[in-house]
Each structure stands twice: as structure tokens, then as C-alpha cells.
Amino acid sequence: MTNLPGLVYQTIPGFEDHLVKELETVNVLPSGQENWGSLVYSPVKTGPVFWHQNIWLNPIKIEFDSINQAASSLREMGRNWAPSLFTQYRRGVLIKSKLPPLPDKKRAFPWLLPETPMGAFTLLDSNTLIASAECSSPFPNGKIEFPEDREGPPSRAYLKLWEALTLCRKWPATGQKCLDAGASPGGWTWALSKLGADVIAIDRSPLDMKISGLENVKYIKHDAFTLQPSDIGKLDWLFCDVICYPPRLYEWIEKWLVSGLCGNFICTIKMQGPADFETTGRFAKIPDSKVVHLWHNKHELTWIKIS
């Protein structure tokens, strides 16, 4: 068993080049890089990068002689293991079968995410595996799926909000005041109203009629970014899924942070064209916050700050 320096990054299908560019920016690649299917191993631990599905935080190389020995080595390191295989599929599945099973049913939101670390492993060949007992994502390989509601919400955007709130291990309570900027057609507003929150939904485009008619929803036809925090007043949560260039979102969020009128934020950083690494870095430097790529994100990232 050998500790490996550096980190293992699991790439996002379709956005592998974004991770490579991030790593090149911090002078990690190409020296020492290894590619294992969808995994990129960097022998140097570097500053924050965001275009990944998962990071293996403490990678270890294990040489083994049998399936039982491999499984035993993993069990000694931790309980929860998700394989990410690019070769030796049958051996990988056999090893997985001898480990404690992971829940395979979709969990309905809201549910409190356990704090037990999630591990990951892959096989390099028939007698060598790479594993990490702790990863950046608490979900197997960074993936989470929910049973979908195909009748209530007017779009599937609510899924990424559910994912973000699950990661936070916190969500709006009944009667709390929420702002949903860029609300149309109302997917996030629907999800927040289902939690019992009072939602101010702002967009220049109208909400779906069944959402605007909800008792705890107030719709304002407006460009949210032209409203000052003092125009809205104190909030418990601010949510934003506006399609805009990242610098404009950052300027608006800065006003809210300075105002002190809200403590909890979940905002989508949408990439209009090439990825904006500079503005993403500015968001990541905001104290007590983080930037993540959610399983339900596409060409976008999510900034989260929870009081």
C-alpha cells in the first residue's frame, strides 16, 4: 500500500478540456500527469479547481493478489466505496460485490445527507488498484439522482437546486423569506414553495401560471440585477439562476454581501461562451463560500454560501 502525492480528478463528460485548462493555469500539467479513463492524476496538490465531477483527496496505490485481498484492503480503509472503472471491469465488479453495498434507490428530497465519507477506487491492471477513502463529493462518483416530479414543476431546473441544498445539509424552513432571481418559468420557485418558504420570484419573463398562483409566491416582473438590496429588504435565502455573464452576477452579489441583508446564497454561474476562470476564482475567494460543479449542472458552476 503506497500513498500517492497529489490528487485524482474525475472529469465531467463533455468538459474535460475545462479541467485541463484549469490545471495548466496552476502549472500542474503536463508534467507527471496520468490519465486513467475519466480520471486525471496530478502528482501535485494545487489551488482550487472547479471543473470536475469529484476529487479523490487521499489517493493510495494497492497491489493485491486476489479479489478478497483487494476488498479486505478497502474495508480496512473505509466503509463506502464507489468504483470508477476504465479497465478490468469484471474484477472491479467482483471487488465491489465483497464490499458493503451502497444505497441504490433514488432518495426523495429533502433528506439529510450522512456525514460518512464516500470513497472511490479504480483498477490500473488485474493486480493494482488506486483508491481514496475520502472524496470531495459525498455522492458516489459525484452523482446524485432524485425521483423526478413530472407534474408539479414547469422545468427540470429544480433538480440542481435540490442537489445544492442536499450538499448544504440545510434548506429553507417554513415561513422563511427567499428571493428567486431569474425565476421563470418557476422550477426553483416551485421547489422552495414546496418547502413552505415565502418566495419573491423576480424575472422579466412570466412564471408558469400554476406557479405564480401559489399562495406563498409573489411574482415581480423586473430585471433582478437592477434592484438594490434595500428595494427587497432582509432575506433568509437568496437564489439566482439568471442567464448572464459571470462578472455581472458577481457585481450584484457583492452588493448583497455588503448590505448584510442575507446570509444564505445559492447562485448559478453560467458560462456565456468560454469558461470564465477569473470570475469563478473571485467567487471562490468570498469567505465561507465554495464553488462546485453539480451533477445536474451543465456548462455552469454553482456558488454556495451558507451562514
MARGUNU-337625 format. One record per residue (C-alpha): chain; residue number from 1; x, y, z. Coordinates in nm, 2 decimals. Layout:
chain = A; n = NUM; px = X; py = Y; pz = Z .
...
This chain:
chain = A; n = 1; px = 0.00; py = 0.00; pz = 0.00 .
chain = A; n = 2; px = 0.16; py = 0.33; pz = -0.12 .
chain = A; n = 3; px = 0.04; py = 0.68; pz = -0.05 .
chain = A; n = 4; px = 0.04; py = 0.88; pz = -0.37 .
chain = A; n = 5; px = 0.12; py = 1.26; pz = -0.37 .
chain = A; n = 6; px = -0.13; py = 1.48; pz = -0.54 .
chain = A; n = 7; px = -0.49; py = 1.43; pz = -0.63 .
chain = A; n = 8; px = -0.71; py = 1.23; pz = -0.87 .
chain = A; n = 9; px = -0.97; py = 1.43; pz = -1.06 .
chain = A; n = 10; px = -1.28; py = 1.28; pz = -1.21 .
chain = A; n = 11; px = -1.37; py = 1.47; pz = -1.53 .
chain = A; n = 12; px = -1.71; py = 1.60; pz = -1.63 .
chain = A; n = 13; px = -1.83; py = 1.43; pz = -1.96 .
chain = A; n = 14; px = -1.81; py = 1.69; pz = -2.23 .
chain = A; n = 15; px = -1.60; py = 1.94; pz = -2.03 .
chain = A; n = 16; px = -1.27; py = 1.75; pz = -1.99 .
chain = A; n = 17; px = -1.09; py = 2.04; pz = -2.16 .
chain = A; n = 18; px = -1.20; py = 2.28; pz = -1.88 .
chain = A; n = 19; px = -1.03; py = 2.08; pz = -1.61 .
chain = A; n = 20; px = -0.71; py = 2.05; pz = -1.82 .
chain = A; n = 21; px = -0.71; py = 2.43; pz = -1.87 .
chain = A; n = 22; px = -0.75; py = 2.49; pz = -1.50 .
chain = A; n = 23; px = -0.47; py = 2.26; pz = -1.41 .
chain = A; n = 24; px = -0.24; py = 2.41; pz = -1.68 .
chain = A; n = 25; px = -0.32; py = 2.76; pz = -1.53 .
chain = A; n = 26; px = -0.17; py = 2.65; pz = -1.20 .
chain = A; n = 27; px = 0.13; py = 2.48; pz = -1.38 .
chain = A; n = 28; px = 0.04; py = 2.13; pz = -1.28 .
chain = A; n = 29; px = 0.01; py = 1.97; pz = -1.62 .
chain = A; n = 30; px = 0.15; py = 1.81; pz = -1.82 .
chain = A; n = 31; px = 0.45; py = 1.71; pz = -1.60 .
chain = A; n = 32; px = 0.36; py = 1.39; pz = -1.41 .
chain = A; n = 33; px = 0.01; py = 1.37; pz = -1.54 .
chain = A; n = 34; px = -0.16; py = 1.03; pz = -1.59 .
chain = A; n = 35; px = -0.49; py = 0.96; pz = -1.75 .
chain = A; n = 36; px = -0.70; py = 0.66; pz = -1.63 .
chain = A; n = 37; px = -1.02; py = 0.67; pz = -1.83 .
chain = A; n = 38; px = -1.22; py = 0.96; pz = -1.70 .
chain = A; n = 39; px = -0.97; py = 1.01; pz = -1.42 .
chain = A; n = 40; px = -0.68; py = 1.26; pz = -1.43 .
chain = A; n = 41; px = -0.40; py = 1.20; pz = -1.18 .
chain = A; n = 42; px = -0.19; py = 1.51; pz = -1.09 .
chain = A; n = 43; px = 0.11; py = 1.44; pz = -0.86 .
chain = A; n = 44; px = 0.09; py = 1.80; pz = -0.72 .
chain = A; n = 45; px = -0.18; py = 1.93; pz = -0.49 .
chain = A; n = 46; px = -0.27; py = 2.27; pz = -0.61 .
chain = A; n = 47; px = -0.51; py = 2.55; pz = -0.55 .
chain = A; n = 48; px = -0.89; py = 2.51; pz = -0.61 .
chain = A; n = 49; px = -1.01; py = 2.39; pz = -0.94 .
chain = A; n = 50; px = -1.38; py = 2.36; pz = -1.02 .
chain = A; n = 51; px = -1.45; py = 2.18; pz = -1.34 .
chain = A; n = 52; px = -1.45; py = 1.83; pz = -1.21 .
chain = A; n = 53; px = -1.72; py = 1.58; pz = -1.10 .
chain = A; n = 54; px = -1.52; py = 1.46; pz = -0.80 .
chain = A; n = 55; px = -1.17; py = 1.47; pz = -0.64 .
chain = A; n = 56; px = -1.00; py = 1.18; pz = -0.48 .
chain = A; n = 57; px = -0.84; py = 1.36; pz = -0.18 .
chain = A; n = 58; px = -0.60; py = 1.09; pz = -0.05 .
chain = A; n = 59; px = -0.51; py = 0.85; pz = -0.33 .
chain = A; n = 60; px = -0.34; py = 0.52; pz = -0.25 .
chain = A; n = 61; px = -0.19; py = 0.25; pz = -0.47 .
chain = A; n = 62; px = -0.26; py = -0.10; pz = -0.36 .
chain = A; n = 63; px = -0.10; py = -0.42; pz = -0.50 .
chain = A; n = 64; px = -0.31; py = -0.73; pz = -0.44 .
chain = A; n = 65; px = -0.31; py = -1.10; pz = -0.53 .
chain = A; n = 66; px = -0.68; py = -1.18; pz = -0.50 .
chain = A; n = 67; px = -1.02; py = -1.03; pz = -0.51 .
chain = A; n = 68; px = -1.07; py = -1.10; pz = -0.14 .
chain = A; n = 69; px = -0.74; py = -0.93; pz = -0.06 .
chain = A; n = 70; px = -0.84; py = -0.62; pz = -0.26 .
chain = A; n = 71; px = -1.18; py = -0.60; pz = -0.09 .
chain = A; n = 72; px = -1.02; py = -0.65; pz = 0.25 .
chain = A; n = 73; px = -0.78; py = -0.37; pz = 0.20 .
chain = A; n = 74; px = -1.06; py = -0.13; pz = 0.10 .
chain = A; n = 75; px = -1.27; py = -0.23; pz = 0.40 .
chain = A; n = 76; px = -0.99; py = -0.15; pz = 0.64 .
chain = A; n = 77; px = -0.97; py = 0.20; pz = 0.49 .
chain = A; n = 78; px = -1.34; py = 0.28; pz = 0.50 .
chain = A; n = 79; px = -1.70; py = 0.17; pz = 0.45 .
chain = A; n = 80; px = -1.84; py = 0.34; pz = 0.15 .
chain = A; n = 81; px = -1.68; py = 0.26; pz = -0.19 .
chain = A; n = 82; px = -1.79; py = 0.35; pz = -0.54 .
chain = A; n = 83; px = -1.59; py = 0.20; pz = -0.84 .
chain = A; n = 84; px = -1.49; py = 0.42; pz = -1.13 .
chain = A; n = 85; px = -1.36; py = 0.16; pz = -1.38 .
chain = A; n = 86; px = -1.20; py = 0.21; pz = -1.72 .
chain = A; n = 87; px = -1.05; py = -0.14; pz = -1.74 .
chain = A; n = 88; px = -1.07; py = -0.47; pz = -1.56 .
chain = A; n = 89; px = -1.45; py = -0.43; pz = -1.53 .
chain = A; n = 90; px = -1.52; py = -0.78; pz = -1.42 .
chain = A; n = 91; px = -1.26; py = -0.78; pz = -1.15 .
chain = A; n = 92; px = -1.39; py = -0.44; pz = -1.04 .
chain = A; n = 93; px = -1.74; py = -0.56; pz = -1.01 .
chain = A; n = 94; px = -1.63; py = -0.87; pz = -0.81 .
chain = A; n = 95; px = -1.44; py = -0.65; pz = -0.57 .
chain = A; n = 96; px = -1.74; py = -0.43; pz = -0.53 .
chain = A; n = 97; px = -1.96; py = -0.73; pz = -0.45 .
chain = A; n = 98; px = -1.75; py = -0.80; pz = -0.14 .
chain = A; n = 99; px = -1.78; py = -0.45; pz = -0.01 .
chain = A; n = 100; px = -2.07; py = -0.31; pz = 0.20 .
chain = A; n = 101; px = -2.34; py = -0.22; pz = -0.06 .
chain = A; n = 102; px = -2.42; py = 0.15; pz = -0.13 .
chain = A; n = 103; px = -2.79; py = 0.25; pz = -0.14 .
chain = A; n = 104; px = -2.91; py = 0.22; pz = -0.49 .
chain = A; n = 105; px = -3.25; py = 0.37; pz = -0.46 .
chain = A; n = 106; px = -3.32; py = 0.73; pz = -0.55 .
chain = A; n = 107; px = -3.38; py = 0.94; pz = -0.24 .
chain = A; n = 108; px = -3.67; py = 1.19; pz = -0.24 .
chain = A; n = 109; px = -3.58; py = 1.54; pz = -0.14 .
chain = A; n = 110; px = -3.55; py = 1.66; pz = 0.13 .
chain = A; n = 111; px = -3.32; py = 1.41; pz = 0.31 .
chain = A; n = 112; px = -3.03; py = 1.47; pz = 0.54 .
chain = A; n = 113; px = -2.71; py = 1.36; pz = 0.38 .
chain = A; n = 114; px = -2.49; py = 1.14; pz = 0.61 .
chain = A; n = 115; px = -2.15; py = 1.27; pz = 0.70 .
chain = A; n = 116; px = -1.98; py = 0.94; pz = 0.64 .
chain = A; n = 117; px = -1.70; py = 0.99; pz = 0.38 .
chain = A; n = 118; px = -1.75; py = 0.85; pz = 0.03 .
chain = A; n = 119; px = -1.46; py = 0.65; pz = -0.11 .
chain = A; n = 120; px = -1.37; py = 0.56; pz = -0.47 .
chain = A; n = 121; px = -1.15; py = 0.31; pz = -0.65 .
chain = A; n = 122; px = -1.03; py = 0.21; pz = -0.99 .
chain = A; n = 123; px = -0.81; py = -0.07; pz = -1.13 .
chain = A; n = 124; px = -0.50; py = 0.00; pz = -1.33 .
chain = A; n = 125; px = -0.45; py = -0.37; pz = -1.41 .
chain = A; n = 126; px = -0.55; py = -0.71; pz = -1.27 .
chain = A; n = 127; px = -0.34; py = -0.67; pz = -0.96 .
chain = A; n = 128; px = -0.32; py = -0.29; pz = -0.90 .
chain = A; n = 129; px = -0.59; py = -0.05; pz = -0.77 .
chain = A; n = 130; px = -0.60; py = 0.32; pz = -0.69 .
chain = A; n = 131; px = -0.83; py = 0.42; pz = -0.41 .
chain = A; n = 132; px = -0.92; py = 0.71; pz = -0.19 .
chain = A; n = 133; px = -1.13; py = 0.67; pz = 0.12 .
chain = A; n = 134; px = -1.23; py = 1.03; pz = 0.11 .
chain = A; n = 135; px = -1.35; py = 1.24; pz = -0.19 .
chain = A; n = 136; px = -1.47; py = 1.59; pz = -0.24 .
chain = A; n = 137; px = -1.82; py = 1.48; pz = -0.32 .
chain = A; n = 138; px = -2.03; py = 1.28; pz = -0.07 .
chain = A; n = 139; px = -2.21; py = 1.12; pz = -0.36 .
chain = A; n = 140; px = -2.08; py = 0.81; pz = -0.54 .
chain = A; n = 141; px = -1.86; py = 0.94; pz = -0.82 .
chain = A; n = 142; px = -2.02; py = 1.28; pz = -0.77 .
chain = A; n = 143; px = -2.36; py = 1.16; pz = -0.90 .
chain = A; n = 144; px = -2.69; py = 1.20; pz = -0.73 .
chain = A; n = 145; px = -3.04; py = 1.14; pz = -0.88 .
chain = A; n = 146; px = -3.38; py = 1.21; pz = -0.73 .
chain = A; n = 147; px = -3.72; py = 1.07; pz = -0.82 .
chain = A; n = 148; px = -3.85; py = 1.33; pz = -1.06 .
chain = A; n = 149; px = -4.18; py = 1.52; pz = -1.03 .
chain = A; n = 150; px = -4.32; py = 1.53; pz = -1.39 .
chain = A; n = 151; px = -4.64; py = 1.72; pz = -1.30 .
chain = A; n = 152; px = -4.56; py = 2.00; pz = -1.05 .
chain = A; n = 153; px = -4.26; py = 2.19; pz = -1.17 .
chain = A; n = 154; px = -4.26; py = 2.36; pz = -1.51 .
chain = A; n = 155; px = -3.89; py = 2.27; pz = -1.58 .
chain = A; n = 156; px = -3.62; py = 2.03; pz = -1.46 .
chain = A; n = 157; px = -3.41; py = 2.31; pz = -1.31 .
chain = A; n = 158; px = -3.53; py = 2.22; pz = -0.96 .
chain = A; n = 159; px = -3.31; py = 1.91; pz = -0.96 .
chain = A; n = 160; px = -2.99; py = 2.12; pz = -0.94 .
chain = A; n = 161; px = -3.14; py = 2.32; pz = -0.65 .
chain = A; n = 162; px = -3.23; py = 2.00; pz = -0.47 .
chain = A; n = 163; px = -2.87; py = 1.88; pz = -0.52 .
chain = A; n = 164; px = -2.72; py = 2.20; pz = -0.39 .
chain = A; n = 165; px = -2.95; py = 2.21; pz = -0.08 .
chain = A; n = 166; px = -2.87; py = 1.84; pz = -0.01 .
chain = A; n = 167; px = -2.50; py = 1.93; pz = -0.02 .
chain = A; n = 168; px = -2.56; py = 2.21; pz = 0.22 .
chain = A; n = 169; px = -2.74; py = 1.98; pz = 0.46 .
chain = A; n = 170; px = -2.97; py = 2.28; pz = 0.51 .
chain = A; n = 171; px = -3.27; py = 2.42; pz = 0.33 .
chain = A; n = 172; px = -3.53; py = 2.69; pz = 0.38 .
chain = A; n = 173; px = -3.78; py = 2.64; pz = 0.66 .
chain = A; n = 174; px = -4.15; py = 2.71; pz = 0.66 .
chain = A; n = 175; px = -4.21; py = 3.09; pz = 0.66 .
chain = A; n = 176; px = -3.85; py = 3.18; pz = 0.57 .
chain = A; n = 177; px = -3.82; py = 3.46; pz = 0.31 .
chain = A; n = 178; px = -3.65; py = 3.36; pz = -0.02 .
chain = A; n = 179; px = -3.56; py = 3.56; pz = -0.33 .
chain = A; n = 180; px = -3.56; py = 3.36; pz = -0.66 .
chain = A; n = 181; px = -3.38; py = 3.58; pz = -0.92 .
chain = A; n = 182; px = -3.43; py = 3.47; pz = -1.28 .
chain = A; n = 183; px = -3.72; py = 3.26; pz = -1.17 .
chain = A; n = 184; px = -3.91; py = 3.20; pz = -1.49 .
chain = A; n = 185; px = -4.07; py = 2.96; pz = -1.56 .
chain = A; n = 186; px = -4.06; py = 2.87; pz = -1.19 .
chain = A; n = 187; px = -3.87; py = 2.55; pz = -1.13 .
chain = A; n = 188; px = -3.68; py = 2.68; pz = -0.83 .
chain = A; n = 189; px = -3.97; py = 2.88; pz = -0.70 .
chain = A; n = 190; px = -4.18; py = 2.56; pz = -0.71 .
chain = A; n = 191; px = -3.92; py = 2.37; pz = -0.51 .
chain = A; n = 192; px = -3.89; py = 2.65; pz = -0.25 .
chain = A; n = 193; px = -4.26; py = 2.69; pz = -0.21 .
chain = A; n = 194; px = -4.29; py = 2.31; pz = -0.15 .
chain = A; n = 195; px = -4.07; py = 2.36; pz = 0.15 .
chain = A; n = 196; px = -4.31; py = 2.61; pz = 0.29 .
chain = A; n = 197; px = -4.09; py = 2.92; pz = 0.22 .
chain = A; n = 198; px = -4.23; py = 3.26; pz = 0.12 .
chain = A; n = 199; px = -4.08; py = 3.32; pz = -0.22 .
chain = A; n = 200; px = -4.03; py = 3.65; pz = -0.41 .
chain = A; n = 201; px = -3.98; py = 3.54; pz = -0.77 .
chain = A; n = 202; px = -3.83; py = 3.80; pz = -1.00 .
chain = A; n = 203; px = -3.79; py = 3.78; pz = -1.38 .
chain = A; n = 204; px = -3.87; py = 3.98; pz = -1.68 .
chain = A; n = 205; px = -4.05; py = 3.68; pz = -1.82 .
chain = A; n = 206; px = -4.37; py = 3.55; pz = -1.66 .
chain = A; n = 207; px = -4.39; py = 3.25; pz = -1.43 .
chain = A; n = 208; px = -4.59; py = 2.94; pz = -1.53 .
chain = A; n = 209; px = -4.94; py = 3.02; pz = -1.42 .
chain = A; n = 210; px = -4.97; py = 2.73; pz = -1.18 .
chain = A; n = 211; px = -4.65; py = 2.86; pz = -1.00 .
chain = A; n = 212; px = -4.75; py = 3.23; pz = -0.99 .
chain = A; n = 213; px = -5.08; py = 3.13; pz = -0.84 .
chain = A; n = 214; px = -4.93; py = 2.96; pz = -0.54 .
chain = A; n = 215; px = -5.02; py = 3.12; pz = -0.21 .
chain = A; n = 216; px = -4.67; py = 3.17; pz = -0.08 .
chain = A; n = 217; px = -4.53; py = 3.31; pz = -0.41 .
chain = A; n = 218; px = -4.50; py = 3.68; pz = -0.50 .
chain = A; n = 219; px = -4.40; py = 3.75; pz = -0.86 .
chain = A; n = 220; px = -4.23; py = 4.07; pz = -0.96 .
chain = A; n = 221; px = -4.18; py = 4.15; pz = -1.33 .
chain = A; n = 222; px = -3.83; py = 4.31; pz = -1.33 .
chain = A; n = 223; px = -3.47; py = 4.27; pz = -1.40 .
chain = A; n = 224; px = -3.34; py = 4.14; pz = -1.06 .
chain = A; n = 225; px = -3.00; py = 4.29; pz = -1.11 .
chain = A; n = 226; px = -3.14; py = 4.65; pz = -1.14 .
chain = A; n = 227; px = -3.30; py = 4.61; pz = -0.79 .
chain = A; n = 228; px = -3.09; py = 4.72; pz = -0.49 .
chain = A; n = 229; px = -3.08; py = 4.50; pz = -0.17 .
chain = A; n = 230; px = -3.27; py = 4.79; pz = 0.00 .
chain = A; n = 231; px = -3.55; py = 4.75; pz = -0.25 .
chain = A; n = 232; px = -3.61; py = 4.39; pz = -0.13 .
chain = A; n = 233; px = -3.51; py = 4.41; pz = 0.23 .
chain = A; n = 234; px = -3.40; py = 4.13; pz = 0.47 .
chain = A; n = 235; px = -3.39; py = 3.78; pz = 0.33 .
chain = A; n = 236; px = -3.32; py = 3.44; pz = 0.48 .
chain = A; n = 237; px = -3.21; py = 3.30; pz = 0.14 .
chain = A; n = 238; px = -3.11; py = 3.44; pz = -0.20 .
chain = A; n = 239; px = -3.12; py = 3.21; pz = -0.50 .
chain = A; n = 240; px = -3.02; py = 3.31; pz = -0.85 .
chain = A; n = 241; px = -3.03; py = 3.12; pz = -1.18 .
chain = A; n = 242; px = -3.01; py = 3.42; pz = -1.41 .
chain = A; n = 243; px = -2.86; py = 3.37; pz = -1.75 .
chain = A; n = 244; px = -2.59; py = 3.64; pz = -1.76 .
chain = A; n = 245; px = -2.22; py = 3.69; pz = -1.79 .
chain = A; n = 246; px = -2.04; py = 3.59; pz = -1.46 .
chain = A; n = 247; px = -1.90; py = 3.94; pz = -1.38 .
chain = A; n = 248; px = -2.25; py = 4.09; pz = -1.38 .
chain = A; n = 249; px = -2.36; py = 3.83; pz = -1.13 .
chain = A; n = 250; px = -2.06; py = 3.89; pz = -0.91 .
chain = A; n = 251; px = -2.12; py = 4.27; pz = -0.90 .
chain = A; n = 252; px = -2.48; py = 4.21; pz = -0.79 .
chain = A; n = 253; px = -2.39; py = 3.96; pz = -0.52 .
chain = A; n = 254; px = -2.12; py = 4.20; pz = -0.39 .
chain = A; n = 255; px = -2.40; py = 4.45; pz = -0.32 .
chain = A; n = 256; px = -2.59; py = 4.19; pz = -0.12 .
chain = A; n = 257; px = -2.28; py = 4.08; pz = 0.08 .
chain = A; n = 258; px = -2.21; py = 4.44; pz = 0.17 .
chain = A; n = 259; px = -2.57; py = 4.50; pz = 0.27 .
chain = A; n = 260; px = -2.57; py = 4.22; pz = 0.53 .
chain = A; n = 261; px = -2.94; py = 4.16; pz = 0.44 .
chain = A; n = 262; px = -2.90; py = 3.79; pz = 0.36 .
chain = A; n = 263; px = -2.68; py = 3.51; pz = 0.50 .
chain = A; n = 264; px = -2.76; py = 3.21; pz = 0.27 .
chain = A; n = 265; px = -2.68; py = 3.22; pz = -0.11 .
chain = A; n = 266; px = -2.70; py = 2.96; pz = -0.39 .
chain = A; n = 267; px = -2.63; py = 3.11; pz = -0.73 .
chain = A; n = 268; px = -2.56; py = 2.95; pz = -1.07 .
chain = A; n = 269; px = -2.25; py = 3.09; pz = -1.25 .
chain = A; n = 270; px = -2.35; py = 3.04; pz = -1.62 .
chain = A; n = 271; px = -2.07; py = 3.04; pz = -1.88 .
chain = A; n = 272; px = -2.17; py = 3.25; pz = -2.18 .
chain = A; n = 273; px = -1.91; py = 3.11; pz = -2.42 .
chain = A; n = 274; px = -1.57; py = 3.01; pz = -2.29 .
chain = A; n = 275; px = -1.54; py = 2.93; pz = -1.92 .
chain = A; n = 276; px = -1.47; py = 3.24; pz = -1.71 .
chain = A; n = 277; px = -1.20; py = 3.12; pz = -1.48 .
chain = A; n = 278; px = -1.12; py = 3.46; pz = -1.34 .
chain = A; n = 279; px = -1.47; py = 3.55; pz = -1.21 .
chain = A; n = 280; px = -1.51; py = 3.19; pz = -1.08 .
chain = A; n = 281; px = -1.19; py = 3.25; pz = -0.88 .
chain = A; n = 282; px = -1.33; py = 3.57; pz = -0.74 .
chain = A; n = 283; px = -1.64; py = 3.39; pz = -0.62 .
chain = A; n = 284; px = -1.44; py = 3.12; pz = -0.46 .
chain = A; n = 285; px = -1.24; py = 3.37; pz = -0.26 .
chain = A; n = 286; px = -1.55; py = 3.50; pz = -0.09 .
chain = A; n = 287; px = -1.51; py = 3.40; pz = 0.28 .
chain = A; n = 288; px = -1.71; py = 3.09; pz = 0.40 .
chain = A; n = 289; px = -1.82; py = 3.00; pz = 0.05 .
chain = A; n = 290; px = -1.74; py = 2.74; pz = -0.22 .
chain = A; n = 291; px = -1.78; py = 2.69; pz = -0.59 .
chain = A; n = 292; px = -1.89; py = 2.34; pz = -0.72 .
chain = A; n = 293; px = -1.99; py = 2.17; pz = -1.04 .
chain = A; n = 294; px = -2.31; py = 1.99; pz = -0.95 .
chain = A; n = 295; px = -2.41; py = 1.66; pz = -1.12 .
chain = A; n = 296; px = -2.71; py = 1.85; pz = -1.26 .
chain = A; n = 297; px = -2.51; py = 2.15; pz = -1.38 .
chain = A; n = 298; px = -2.41; py = 2.16; pz = -1.74 .
chain = A; n = 299; px = -2.19; py = 2.45; pz = -1.88 .
chain = A; n = 300; px = -2.22; py = 2.63; pz = -1.54 .
chain = A; n = 301; px = -2.09; py = 2.62; pz = -1.19 .
chain = A; n = 302; px = -2.28; py = 2.69; pz = -0.86 .
chain = A; n = 303; px = -2.16; py = 2.93; pz = -0.59 .
chain = A; n = 304; px = -2.28; py = 2.84; pz = -0.24 .
chain = A; n = 305; px = -2.25; py = 3.04; pz = 0.08 .
chain = A; n = 306; px = -2.44; py = 2.93; pz = 0.39 .
chain = A; n = 307; px = -2.44; py = 3.12; pz = 0.72 .
